[in-house]
Amino acid sequence: MPQMSPLSWWLLFMFFIMLLLLFSIMNYYILFYTSQKKDSIKLMTKSMNWKW
């Protein structure tokens, strides 16, 4: 089995690094996080009286 040349290893490494960066950037910019104020979030609490 022939060994890979150092240049091929370097190109393979760079290819995977670019893939990782592209994937990370895409995930960062595709997901749209809506900014919600804490005042607008209301917890709906309902008290329950259990009658046994």
mmCIF entry with sequence, helices, sheets and N, C-alpha, C, O atoms, coordinates in Angstrom:
data_MODEL
# 
_entry.id   MODEL 
# 
_entity.id                         1 
_entity.type                       polymer 
_entity.pdbx_number_of_molecules   1 
# 
_entity_poly.entity_id                      1 
_entity_poly.type                           'polypeptide(L)' 
_entity_poly.nstd_linkage                   no 
_entity_poly.nstd_monomer                   no 
_entity_poly.pdbx_seq_one_letter_code       MPQMSPLSWWLLFMFFIMLLLLFSIMNYYILFYTSQKKDSIKLMTKSMNWKW 
_entity_poly.pdbx_seq_one_letter_code_can   MPQMSPLSWWLLFMFFIMLLLLFSIMNYYILFYTSQKKDSIKLMTKSMNWKW 
_entity_poly.pdbx_strand_id                 A 
# 
loop_
_entity_poly_seq.entity_id 
_entity_poly_seq.num 
_entity_poly_seq.mon_id 
_entity_poly_seq.hetero 
1 1  MET n 
1 2  PRO n 
1 3  GLN n 
1 4  MET n 
1 5  SER n 
1 6  PRO n 
1 7  LEU n 
1 8  SER n 
1 9  TRP n 
1 10 TRP n 
1 11 LEU n 
1 12 LEU n 
1 13 PHE n 
1 14 MET n 
1 15 PHE n 
1 16 PHE n 
1 17 ILE n 
1 18 MET n 
1 19 LEU n 
1 20 LEU n 
1 21 LEU n 
1 22 LEU n 
1 23 PHE n 
1 24 SER n 
1 25 ILE n 
1 26 MET n 
1 27 ASN n 
1 28 TYR n 
1 29 TYR n 
1 30 ILE n 
1 31 LEU n 
1 32 PHE n 
1 33 TYR n 
1 34 THR n 
1 35 SER n 
1 36 GLN n 
1 37 LYS n 
1 38 LYS n 
1 39 ASP n 
1 40 SER n 
1 41 ILE n 
1 42 LYS n 
1 43 LEU n 
1 44 MET n 
1 45 THR n 
1 46 LYS n 
1 47 SER n 
1 48 MET n 
1 49 ASN n 
1 50 TRP n 
1 51 LYS n 
1 52 TRP n 
# 
_struct_asym.id          A 
_struct_asym.entity_id   1 
# 
_struct_conf.conf_type_id            HELX_P 
_struct_conf.id                      HELX_P1 
_struct_conf.pdbx_PDB_helix_id       AA1 
_struct_conf.beg_label_comp_id       PRO 
_struct_conf.beg_label_asym_id       A 
_struct_conf.beg_label_seq_id        6 
_struct_conf.pdbx_beg_PDB_ins_code   ? 
_struct_conf.end_label_comp_id       ILE 
_struct_conf.end_label_asym_id       A 
_struct_conf.end_label_seq_id        30 
_struct_conf.pdbx_end_PDB_ins_code   ? 
_struct_conf.beg_auth_comp_id        PRO 
_struct_conf.beg_auth_asym_id        A 
_struct_conf.beg_auth_seq_id         6 
_struct_conf.end_auth_comp_id        ILE 
_struct_conf.end_auth_asym_id        A 
_struct_conf.end_auth_seq_id         30 
_struct_conf.pdbx_PDB_helix_class    1 
_struct_conf.details                 ? 
_struct_conf.pdbx_PDB_helix_length   25 
# 
_struct_conf_type.id          HELX_P 
_struct_conf_type.criteria    ? 
_struct_conf_type.reference   ? 
# 
loop_
_atom_site.group_PDB 
_atom_site.id 
_atom_site.type_symbol 
_atom_site.label_atom_id 
_atom_site.label_alt_id 
_atom_site.label_comp_id 
_atom_site.label_asym_id 
_atom_site.label_entity_id 
_atom_site.label_seq_id 
_atom_site.pdbx_PDB_ins_code 
_atom_site.Cartn_x 
_atom_site.Cartn_y 
_atom_site.Cartn_z 
_atom_site.occupancy 
_atom_site.B_iso_or_equiv 
_atom_site.pdbx_formal_charge 
_atom_site.auth_seq_id 
_atom_site.auth_comp_id 
_atom_site.auth_asym_id 
_atom_site.auth_atom_id 
_atom_site.pdbx_PDB_model_num 
ATOM 1   N N  . MET A 1 1  ? 0.845   -1.177 0.000  1.00 0.00 ? 1  MET A N  1 
ATOM 2   C CA . MET A 1 1  ? 0.000   0.000  0.000  1.00 0.00 ? 1  MET A CA 1 
ATOM 3   C C  . MET A 1 1  ? 0.891   1.241  0.000  1.00 0.00 ? 1  MET A C  1 
ATOM 4   O O  . MET A 1 1  ? 1.701   1.424  0.909  1.00 0.00 ? 1  MET A O  1 
ATOM 5   N N  . PRO A 1 2  ? 0.746   2.084  -1.004 1.00 0.00 ? 2  PRO A N  1 
ATOM 6   C CA . PRO A 1 2  ? 1.621   3.267  -1.064 1.00 0.00 ? 2  PRO A CA 1 
ATOM 7   C C  . PRO A 1 2  ? 1.232   4.326  -0.020 1.00 0.00 ? 2  PRO A C  1 
ATOM 8   O O  . PRO A 1 2  ? 0.069   4.480  0.353  1.00 0.00 ? 2  PRO A O  1 
ATOM 9   N N  . GLN A 1 3  ? 2.226   5.014  0.410  1.00 0.00 ? 3  GLN A N  1 
ATOM 10  C CA . GLN A 1 3  ? 1.978   6.067  1.392  1.00 0.00 ? 3  GLN A CA 1 
ATOM 11  C C  . GLN A 1 3  ? 1.586   7.350  0.673  1.00 0.00 ? 3  GLN A C  1 
ATOM 12  O O  . GLN A 1 3  ? 1.960   7.599  -0.473 1.00 0.00 ? 3  GLN A O  1 
ATOM 13  N N  . MET A 1 4  ? 0.810   8.159  1.407  1.00 0.00 ? 4  MET A N  1 
ATOM 14  C CA . MET A 1 4  ? 0.421   9.442  0.818  1.00 0.00 ? 4  MET A CA 1 
ATOM 15  C C  . MET A 1 4  ? 1.559   10.434 0.971  1.00 0.00 ? 4  MET A C  1 
ATOM 16  O O  . MET A 1 4  ? 2.307   10.396 1.948  1.00 0.00 ? 4  MET A O  1 
ATOM 17  N N  . SER A 1 5  ? 1.678   11.298 0.020  1.00 0.00 ? 5  SER A N  1 
ATOM 18  C CA . SER A 1 5  ? 2.716   12.331 0.116  1.00 0.00 ? 5  SER A CA 1 
ATOM 19  C C  . SER A 1 5  ? 2.278   13.393 1.133  1.00 0.00 ? 5  SER A C  1 
ATOM 20  O O  . SER A 1 5  ? 1.085   13.539 1.400  1.00 0.00 ? 5  SER A O  1 
ATOM 21  N N  . PRO A 1 6  ? 3.222   14.121 1.689  1.00 0.00 ? 6  PRO A N  1 
ATOM 22  C CA . PRO A 1 6  ? 2.867   15.153 2.676  1.00 0.00 ? 6  PRO A CA 1 
ATOM 23  C C  . PRO A 1 6  ? 1.924   16.217 2.113  1.00 0.00 ? 6  PRO A C  1 
ATOM 24  O O  . PRO A 1 6  ? 1.085   16.751 2.838  1.00 0.00 ? 6  PRO A O  1 
ATOM 25  N N  . LEU A 1 7  ? 2.060   16.520 0.833  1.00 0.00 ? 7  LEU A N  1 
ATOM 26  C CA . LEU A 1 7  ? 1.180   17.513 0.233  1.00 0.00 ? 7  LEU A CA 1 
ATOM 27  C C  . LEU A 1 7  ? -0.263  17.014 0.212  1.00 0.00 ? 7  LEU A C  1 
ATOM 28  O O  . LEU A 1 7  ? -1.188  17.796 0.429  1.00 0.00 ? 7  LEU A O  1 
ATOM 29  N N  . SER A 1 8  ? -0.458  15.759 -0.038 1.00 0.00 ? 8  SER A N  1 
ATOM 30  C CA . SER A 1 8  ? -1.811  15.200 -0.046 1.00 0.00 ? 8  SER A CA 1 
ATOM 31  C C  . SER A 1 8  ? -2.426  15.230 1.350  1.00 0.00 ? 8  SER A C  1 
ATOM 32  O O  . SER A 1 8  ? -3.618  15.498 1.498  1.00 0.00 ? 8  SER A O  1 
ATOM 33  N N  . TRP A 1 9  ? -1.622  14.956 2.368  1.00 0.00 ? 9  TRP A N  1 
ATOM 34  C CA . TRP A 1 9  ? -2.125  15.041 3.730  1.00 0.00 ? 9  TRP A CA 1 
ATOM 35  C C  . TRP A 1 9  ? -2.522  16.461 4.075  1.00 0.00 ? 9  TRP A C  1 
ATOM 36  O O  . TRP A 1 9  ? -3.543  16.696 4.721  1.00 0.00 ? 9  TRP A O  1 
ATOM 37  N N  . TRP A 1 10 ? -1.713  17.393 3.644  1.00 0.00 ? 10 TRP A N  1 
ATOM 38  C CA . TRP A 1 10 ? -1.988  18.807 3.912  1.00 0.00 ? 10 TRP A CA 1 
ATOM 39  C C  . TRP A 1 10 ? -3.272  19.250 3.206  1.00 0.00 ? 10 TRP A C  1 
ATOM 40  O O  . TRP A 1 10 ? -4.084  19.966 3.792  1.00 0.00 ? 10 TRP A O  1 
ATOM 41  N N  . LEU A 1 11 ? -3.456  18.838 1.980  1.00 0.00 ? 11 LEU A N  1 
ATOM 42  C CA . LEU A 1 11 ? -4.668  19.187 1.243  1.00 0.00 ? 11 LEU A CA 1 
ATOM 43  C C  . LEU A 1 11 ? -5.907  18.550 1.872  1.00 0.00 ? 11 LEU A C  1 
ATOM 44  O O  . LEU A 1 11 ? -6.966  19.173 1.949  1.00 0.00 ? 11 LEU A O  1 
ATOM 45  N N  . LEU A 1 12 ? -5.765  17.327 2.310  1.00 0.00 ? 12 LEU A N  1 
ATOM 46  C CA . LEU A 1 12 ? -6.876  16.658 2.978  1.00 0.00 ? 12 LEU A CA 1 
ATOM 47  C C  . LEU A 1 12 ? -7.234  17.369 4.282  1.00 0.00 ? 12 LEU A C  1 
ATOM 48  O O  . LEU A 1 12 ? -8.409  17.571 4.587  1.00 0.00 ? 12 LEU A O  1 
ATOM 49  N N  . PHE A 1 13 ? -6.235  17.737 5.028  1.00 0.00 ? 13 PHE A N  1 
ATOM 50  C CA . PHE A 1 13 ? -6.437  18.467 6.271  1.00 0.00 ? 13 PHE A CA 1 
ATOM 51  C C  . PHE A 1 13 ? -7.133  19.806 6.009  1.00 0.00 ? 13 PHE A C  1 
ATOM 52  O O  . PHE A 1 13 ? -8.086  20.159 6.703  1.00 0.00 ? 13 PHE A O  1 
ATOM 53  N N  . MET A 1 14 ? -6.658  20.543 5.013  1.00 0.00 ? 14 MET A N  1 
ATOM 54  C CA . MET A 1 14 ? -7.256  21.828 4.681  1.00 0.00 ? 14 MET A CA 1 
ATOM 55  C C  . MET A 1 14 ? -8.698  21.666 4.188  1.00 0.00 ? 14 MET A C  1 
ATOM 56  O O  . MET A 1 14 ? -9.555  22.500 4.482  1.00 0.00 ? 14 MET A O  1 
ATOM 57  N N  . PHE A 1 15 ? -8.955  20.622 3.461  1.00 0.00 ? 15 PHE A N  1 
ATOM 58  C CA . PHE A 1 15 ? -10.299 20.361 2.983  1.00 0.00 ? 15 PHE A CA 1 
ATOM 59  C C  . PHE A 1 15 ? -11.270 20.163 4.149  1.00 0.00 ? 15 PHE A C  1 
ATOM 60  O O  . PHE A 1 15 ? -12.361 20.734 4.145  1.00 0.00 ? 15 PHE A O  1 
ATOM 61  N N  . PHE A 1 16 ? -10.886 19.363 5.143  1.00 0.00 ? 16 PHE A N  1 
ATOM 62  C CA . PHE A 1 16 ? -11.759 19.124 6.285  1.00 0.00 ? 16 PHE A CA 1 
ATOM 63  C C  . PHE A 1 16 ? -11.889 20.356 7.178  1.00 0.00 ? 16 PHE A C  1 
ATOM 64  O O  . PHE A 1 16 ? -12.945 20.583 7.768  1.00 0.00 ? 16 PHE A O  1 
ATOM 65  N N  . ILE A 1 17 ? -10.840 21.141 7.279  1.00 0.00 ? 17 ILE A N  1 
ATOM 66  C CA . ILE A 1 17 ? -10.930 22.385 8.045  1.00 0.00 ? 17 ILE A CA 1 
ATOM 67  C C  . ILE A 1 17 ? -11.909 23.346 7.383  1.00 0.00 ? 17 ILE A C  1 
ATOM 68  O O  . ILE A 1 17 ? -12.723 23.975 8.059  1.00 0.00 ? 17 ILE A O  1 
ATOM 69  N N  . MET A 1 18 ? -11.828 23.456 6.072  1.00 0.00 ? 18 MET A N  1 
ATOM 70  C CA . MET A 1 18 ? -12.756 24.333 5.350  1.00 0.00 ? 18 MET A CA 1 
ATOM 71  C C  . MET A 1 18 ? -14.195 23.826 5.464  1.00 0.00 ? 18 MET A C  1 
ATOM 72  O O  . MET A 1 18 ? -15.130 24.618 5.577  1.00 0.00 ? 18 MET A O  1 
ATOM 73  N N  . LEU A 1 19 ? -14.361 22.531 5.434  1.00 0.00 ? 19 LEU A N  1 
ATOM 74  C CA . LEU A 1 19 ? -15.693 21.963 5.595  1.00 0.00 ? 19 LEU A CA 1 
ATOM 75  C C  . LEU A 1 19 ? -16.247 22.274 6.984  1.00 0.00 ? 19 LEU A C  1 
ATOM 76  O O  . LEU A 1 19 ? -17.416 22.635 7.124  1.00 0.00 ? 19 LEU A O  1 
ATOM 77  N N  . LEU A 1 20 ? -15.422 22.135 7.989  1.00 0.00 ? 20 LEU A N  1 
ATOM 78  C CA . LEU A 1 20 ? -15.841 22.444 9.351  1.00 0.00 ? 20 LEU A CA 1 
ATOM 79  C C  . LEU A 1 20 ? -16.216 23.917 9.491  1.00 0.00 ? 20 LEU A C  1 
ATOM 80  O O  . LEU A 1 20 ? -17.239 24.246 10.091 1.00 0.00 ? 20 LEU A O  1 
ATOM 81  N N  . LEU A 1 21 ? -15.399 24.787 8.947  1.00 0.00 ? 21 LEU A N  1 
ATOM 82  C CA . LEU A 1 21 ? -15.695 26.218 9.019  1.00 0.00 ? 21 LEU A CA 1 
ATOM 83  C C  . LEU A 1 21 ? -16.977 26.568 8.270  1.00 0.00 ? 21 LEU A C  1 
ATOM 84  O O  . LEU A 1 21 ? -17.796 27.345 8.761  1.00 0.00 ? 21 LEU A O  1 
ATOM 85  N N  . LEU A 1 22 ? -17.144 26.010 7.114  1.00 0.00 ? 22 LEU A N  1 
ATOM 86  C CA . LEU A 1 22 ? -18.348 26.268 6.335  1.00 0.00 ? 22 LEU A CA 1 
ATOM 87  C C  . LEU A 1 22 ? -19.594 25.785 7.074  1.00 0.00 ? 22 LEU A C  1 
ATOM 88  O O  . LEU A 1 22 ? -20.605 26.486 7.127  1.00 0.00 ? 22 LEU A O  1 
ATOM 89  N N  . PHE A 1 23 ? -19.514 24.612 7.630  1.00 0.00 ? 23 PHE A N  1 
ATOM 90  C CA . PHE A 1 23 ? -20.640 24.062 8.372  1.00 0.00 ? 23 PHE A CA 1 
ATOM 91  C C  . PHE A 1 23 ? -20.961 24.926 9.596  1.00 0.00 ? 23 PHE A C  1 
ATOM 92  O O  . PHE A 1 23 ? -22.130 25.182 9.882  1.00 0.00 ? 23 PHE A O  1 
ATOM 93  N N  . SER A 1 24 ? -19.948 25.368 10.302 1.00 0.00 ? 24 SER A N  1 
ATOM 94  C CA . SER A 1 24 ? -20.157 26.185 11.494 1.00 0.00 ? 24 SER A CA 1 
ATOM 95  C C  . SER A 1 24 ? -20.761 27.541 11.135 1.00 0.00 ? 24 SER A C  1 
ATOM 96  O O  . SER A 1 24 ? -21.680 28.013 11.805 1.00 0.00 ? 24 SER A O  1 
ATOM 97  N N  . ILE A 1 25 ? -20.250 28.153 10.095 1.00 0.00 ? 25 ILE A N  1 
ATOM 98  C CA . ILE A 1 25 ? -20.771 29.459 9.673  1.00 0.00 ? 25 ILE A CA 1 
ATOM 99  C C  . ILE A 1 25 ? -22.214 29.330 9.196  1.00 0.00 ? 25 ILE A C  1 
ATOM 100 O O  . ILE A 1 25 ? -23.052 30.177 9.505  1.00 0.00 ? 25 ILE A O  1 
ATOM 101 N N  . MET A 1 26 ? -22.499 28.282 8.452  1.00 0.00 ? 26 MET A N  1 
ATOM 102 C CA . MET A 1 26 ? -23.866 28.084 7.985  1.00 0.00 ? 26 MET A CA 1 
ATOM 103 C C  . MET A 1 26 ? -24.825 27.875 9.154  1.00 0.00 ? 26 MET A C  1 
ATOM 104 O O  . MET A 1 26 ? -25.919 28.438 9.162  1.00 0.00 ? 26 MET A O  1 
ATOM 105 N N  . ASN A 1 27 ? -24.430 27.082 10.125 1.00 0.00 ? 27 ASN A N  1 
ATOM 106 C CA . ASN A 1 27 ? -25.289 26.869 11.283 1.00 0.00 ? 27 ASN A CA 1 
ATOM 107 C C  . ASN A 1 27 ? -25.486 28.145 12.082 1.00 0.00 ? 27 ASN A C  1 
ATOM 108 O O  . ASN A 1 27 ? -26.562 28.365 12.639 1.00 0.00 ? 27 ASN A O  1 
ATOM 109 N N  . TYR A 1 28 ? -24.479 28.974 12.144 1.00 0.00 ? 28 TYR A N  1 
ATOM 110 C CA . TYR A 1 28 ? -24.587 30.210 12.902 1.00 0.00 ? 28 TYR A CA 1 
ATOM 111 C C  . TYR A 1 28 ? -25.545 31.188 12.231 1.00 0.00 ? 28 TYR A C  1 
ATOM 112 O O  . TYR A 1 28 ? -26.355 31.821 12.909 1.00 0.00 ? 28 TYR A O  1 
ATOM 113 N N  . TYR A 1 29 ? -25.463 31.318 10.920 1.00 0.00 ? 29 TYR A N  1 
ATOM 114 C CA . TYR A 1 29 ? -26.259 32.324 10.228 1.00 0.00 ? 29 TYR A CA 1 
ATOM 115 C C  . TYR A 1 29 ? -27.625 31.823 9.761  1.00 0.00 ? 29 TYR A C  1 
ATOM 116 O O  . TYR A 1 29 ? -28.510 32.640 9.509  1.00 0.00 ? 29 TYR A O  1 
ATOM 117 N N  . ILE A 1 30 ? -27.823 30.535 9.639  1.00 0.00 ? 30 ILE A N  1 
ATOM 118 C CA . ILE A 1 30 ? -29.123 30.035 9.192  1.00 0.00 ? 30 ILE A CA 1 
ATOM 119 C C  . ILE A 1 30 ? -30.146 30.085 10.324 1.00 0.00 ? 30 ILE A C  1 
ATOM 120 O O  . ILE A 1 30 ? -31.303 30.442 10.106 1.00 0.00 ? 30 ILE A O  1 
ATOM 121 N N  . LEU A 1 31 ? -29.718 29.731 11.524 1.00 0.00 ? 31 LEU A N  1 
ATOM 122 C CA . LEU A 1 31 ? -30.644 29.743 12.644 1.00 0.00 ? 31 LEU A CA 1 
ATOM 123 C C  . LEU A 1 31 ? -30.924 31.179 13.049 1.00 0.00 ? 31 LEU A C  1 
ATOM 124 O O  . LEU A 1 31 ? -30.009 31.945 13.349 1.00 0.00 ? 31 LEU A O  1 
ATOM 125 N N  . PHE A 1 32 ? -32.187 31.527 13.054 1.00 0.00 ? 32 PHE A N  1 
ATOM 126 C CA . PHE A 1 32 ? -32.584 32.892 13.396 1.00 0.00 ? 32 PHE A CA 1 
ATOM 127 C C  . PHE A 1 32 ? -33.183 32.882 14.785 1.00 0.00 ? 32 PHE A C  1 
ATOM 128 O O  . PHE A 1 32 ? -34.264 32.336 15.005 1.00 0.00 ? 32 PHE A O  1 
ATOM 129 N N  . TYR A 1 33 ? -32.478 33.485 15.716 1.00 0.00 ? 33 TYR A N  1 
ATOM 130 C CA . TYR A 1 33 ? -32.950 33.524 17.077 1.00 0.00 ? 33 TYR A CA 1 
ATOM 131 C C  . TYR A 1 33 ? -33.743 34.809 17.291 1.00 0.00 ? 33 TYR A C  1 
ATOM 132 O O  . TYR A 1 33 ? -33.219 35.906 17.100 1.00 0.00 ? 33 TYR A O  1 
ATOM 133 N N  . THR A 1 34 ? -35.000 34.672 17.685 1.00 0.00 ? 34 THR A N  1 
ATOM 134 C CA . THR A 1 34 ? -35.794 35.860 17.948 1.00 0.00 ? 34 THR A CA 1 
ATOM 135 C C  . THR A 1 34 ? -35.483 36.339 19.354 1.00 0.00 ? 34 THR A C  1 
ATOM 136 O O  . THR A 1 34 ? -35.475 35.562 20.309 1.00 0.00 ? 34 THR A O  1 
ATOM 137 N N  . SER A 1 35 ? -35.231 37.609 19.458 1.00 0.00 ? 35 SER A N  1 
ATOM 138 C CA . SER A 1 35 ? -34.918 38.159 20.771 1.00 0.00 ? 35 SER A CA 1 
ATOM 139 C C  . SER A 1 35 ? -36.223 38.517 21.467 1.00 0.00 ? 35 SER A C  1 
ATOM 140 O O  . SER A 1 35 ? -36.999 39.346 20.991 1.00 0.00 ? 35 SER A O  1 
ATOM 141 N N  . GLN A 1 36 ? -36.437 37.891 22.570 1.00 0.00 ? 36 GLN A N  1 
ATOM 142 C CA . GLN A 1 36 ? -37.648 38.135 23.340 1.00 0.00 ? 36 GLN A CA 1 
ATOM 143 C C  . GLN A 1 36 ? -37.271 38.809 24.645 1.00 0.00 ? 36 GLN A C  1 
ATOM 144 O O  . GLN A 1 36 ? -36.315 38.425 25.319 1.00 0.00 ? 36 GLN A O  1 
ATOM 145 N N  . LYS A 1 37 ? -38.044 39.818 24.976 1.00 0.00 ? 37 LYS A N  1 
ATOM 146 C CA . LYS A 1 37 ? -37.803 40.491 26.240 1.00 0.00 ? 37 LYS A CA 1 
ATOM 147 C C  . LYS A 1 37 ? -38.348 39.630 27.372 1.00 0.00 ? 37 LYS A C  1 
ATOM 148 O O  . LYS A 1 37 ? -39.302 38.873 27.191 1.00 0.00 ? 37 LYS A O  1 
ATOM 149 N N  . LYS A 1 38 ? -37.745 39.755 28.507 1.00 0.00 ? 38 LYS A N  1 
ATOM 150 C CA . LYS A 1 38 ? -38.193 38.951 29.639 1.00 0.00 ? 38 LYS A CA 1 
ATOM 151 C C  . LYS A 1 38 ? -39.557 39.432 30.142 1.00 0.00 ? 38 LYS A C  1 
ATOM 152 O O  . LYS A 1 38 ? -40.296 38.674 30.771 1.00 0.00 ? 38 LYS A O  1 
ATOM 153 N N  . ASP A 1 39 ? -39.883 40.697 29.860 1.00 0.00 ? 39 ASP A N  1 
ATOM 154 C CA . ASP A 1 39 ? -41.181 41.212 30.272 1.00 0.00 ? 39 ASP A CA 1 
ATOM 155 C C  . ASP A 1 39 ? -42.310 40.582 29.465 1.00 0.00 ? 39 ASP A C  1 
ATOM 156 O O  . ASP A 1 39 ? -43.420 40.409 29.969 1.00 0.00 ? 39 ASP A O  1 
ATOM 157 N N  . SER A 1 40 ? -42.027 40.246 28.232 1.00 0.00 ? 40 SER A N  1 
ATOM 158 C CA . SER A 1 40 ? -43.081 39.702 27.387 1.00 0.00 ? 40 SER A CA 1 
ATOM 159 C C  . SER A 1 40 ? -43.387 38.239 27.697 1.00 0.00 ? 40 SER A C  1 
ATOM 160 O O  . SER A 1 40 ? -44.441 37.727 27.317 1.00 0.00 ? 40 SER A O  1 
ATOM 161 N N  . ILE A 1 41 ? -42.480 37.580 28.375 1.00 0.00 ? 41 ILE A N  1 
ATOM 162 C CA . ILE A 1 41 ? -42.705 36.180 28.733 1.00 0.00 ? 41 ILE A CA 1 
ATOM 163 C C  . ILE A 1 41 ? -43.487 36.129 30.043 1.00 0.00 ? 41 ILE A C  1 
ATOM 164 O O  . ILE A 1 41 ? -43.015 36.574 31.090 1.00 0.00 ? 41 ILE A O  1 
ATOM 165 N N  . LYS A 1 42 ? -44.671 35.584 29.956 1.00 0.00 ? 42 LYS A N  1 
ATOM 166 C CA . LYS A 1 42 ? -45.496 35.482 31.156 1.00 0.00 ? 42 LYS A CA 1 
ATOM 167 C C  . LYS A 1 42 ? -45.730 34.007 31.450 1.00 0.00 ? 42 LYS A C  1 
ATOM 168 O O  . LYS A 1 42 ? -46.104 33.227 30.574 1.00 0.00 ? 42 LYS A O  1 
ATOM 169 N N  . LEU A 1 43 ? -45.510 33.666 32.654 1.00 0.00 ? 43 LEU A N  1 
ATOM 170 C CA . LEU A 1 43 ? -45.747 32.286 33.052 1.00 0.00 ? 43 LEU A CA 1 
ATOM 171 C C  . LEU A 1 43 ? -47.211 32.127 33.429 1.00 0.00 ? 43 LEU A C  1 
ATOM 172 O O  . LEU A 1 43 ? -47.746 32.874 34.247 1.00 0.00 ? 43 LEU A O  1 
ATOM 173 N N  . MET A 1 44 ? -47.824 31.172 32.836 1.00 0.00 ? 44 MET A N  1 
ATOM 174 C CA . MET A 1 44 ? -49.229 30.911 33.126 1.00 0.00 ? 44 MET A CA 1 
ATOM 175 C C  . MET A 1 44 ? -49.309 29.923 34.279 1.00 0.00 ? 44 MET A C  1 
ATOM 176 O O  . MET A 1 44 ? -49.137 28.718 34.099 1.00 0.00 ? 44 MET A O  1 
ATOM 177 N N  . THR A 1 45 ? -49.563 30.439 35.429 1.00 0.00 ? 45 THR A N  1 
ATOM 178 C CA . THR A 1 45 ? -49.708 29.558 36.583 1.00 0.00 ? 45 THR A CA 1 
ATOM 179 C C  . THR A 1 45 ? -51.179 29.484 36.959 1.00 0.00 ? 45 THR A C  1 
ATOM 180 O O  . THR A 1 45 ? -51.881 30.493 37.018 1.00 0.00 ? 45 THR A O  1 
ATOM 181 N N  . LYS A 1 46 ? -51.601 28.318 37.199 1.00 0.00 ? 46 LYS A N  1 
ATOM 182 C CA . LYS A 1 46 ? -53.000 28.095 37.548 1.00 0.00 ? 46 LYS A CA 1 
ATOM 183 C C  . LYS A 1 46 ? -53.030 27.285 38.843 1.00 0.00 ? 46 LYS A C  1 
ATOM 184 O O  . LYS A 1 46 ? -52.500 26.177 38.925 1.00 0.00 ? 46 LYS A O  1 
ATOM 185 N N  . SER A 1 47 ? -53.653 27.866 39.823 1.00 0.00 ? 47 SER A N  1 
ATOM 186 C CA . SER A 1 47 ? -53.703 27.129 41.078 1.00 0.00 ? 47 SER A CA 1 
ATOM 187 C C  . SER A 1 47 ? -54.815 26.103 41.009 1.00 0.00 ? 47 SER A C  1 
ATOM 188 O O  . SER A 1 47 ? -55.921 26.384 40.548 1.00 0.00 ? 47 SER A O  1 
ATOM 189 N N  . MET A 1 48 ? -54.508 24.947 41.464 1.00 0.00 ? 48 MET A N  1 
ATOM 190 C CA . MET A 1 48 ? -55.481 23.861 41.417 1.00 0.00 ? 48 MET A CA 1 
ATOM 191 C C  . MET A 1 48 ? -55.800 23.432 42.843 1.00 0.00 ? 48 MET A C  1 
ATOM 192 O O  . MET A 1 48 ? -54.912 23.062 43.612 1.00 0.00 ? 48 MET A O  1 
ATOM 193 N N  . ASN A 1 49 ? -57.058 23.490 43.173 1.00 0.00 ? 49 ASN A N  1 
ATOM 194 C CA . ASN A 1 49 ? -57.510 23.026 44.487 1.00 0.00 ? 49 ASN A CA 1 
ATOM 195 C C  . ASN A 1 49 ? -58.041 21.615 44.329 1.00 0.00 ? 49 ASN A C  1 
ATOM 196 O O  . ASN A 1 49 ? -59.065 21.384 43.686 1.00 0.00 ? 49 ASN A O  1 
ATOM 197 N N  . TRP A 1 50 ? -57.331 20.689 44.921 1.00 0.00 ? 50 TRP A N  1 
ATOM 198 C CA . TRP A 1 50 ? -57.739 19.303 44.794 1.00 0.00 ? 50 TRP A CA 1 
ATOM 199 C C  . TRP A 1 50 ? -58.804 18.992 45.840 1.00 0.00 ? 50 TRP A C  1 
ATOM 200 O O  . TRP A 1 50 ? -58.618 19.258 47.028 1.00 0.00 ? 50 TRP A O  1 
ATOM 201 N N  . LYS A 1 51 ? -59.894 18.440 45.397 1.00 0.00 ? 51 LYS A N  1 
ATOM 202 C CA . LYS A 1 51 ? -60.978 18.090 46.302 1.00 0.00 ? 51 LYS A CA 1 
ATOM 203 C C  . LYS A 1 51 ? -61.115 16.582 46.323 1.00 0.00 ? 51 LYS A C  1 
ATOM 204 O O  . LYS A 1 51 ? -61.660 15.989 45.392 1.00 0.00 ? 51 LYS A O  1 
ATOM 205 N N  . TRP A 1 52 ? -60.630 15.972 47.365 1.00 0.00 ? 52 TRP A N  1 
ATOM 206 C CA . TRP A 1 52 ? -60.674 14.515 47.457 1.00 0.00 ? 52 TRP A CA 1 
ATOM 207 C C  . TRP A 1 52 ? -61.853 14.076 48.255 1.00 0.00 ? 52 TRP A C  1 
ATOM 208 O O  . TRP A 1 52 ? -62.059 12.877 48.443 1.00 0.00 ? 52 TRP A O  1 
# 
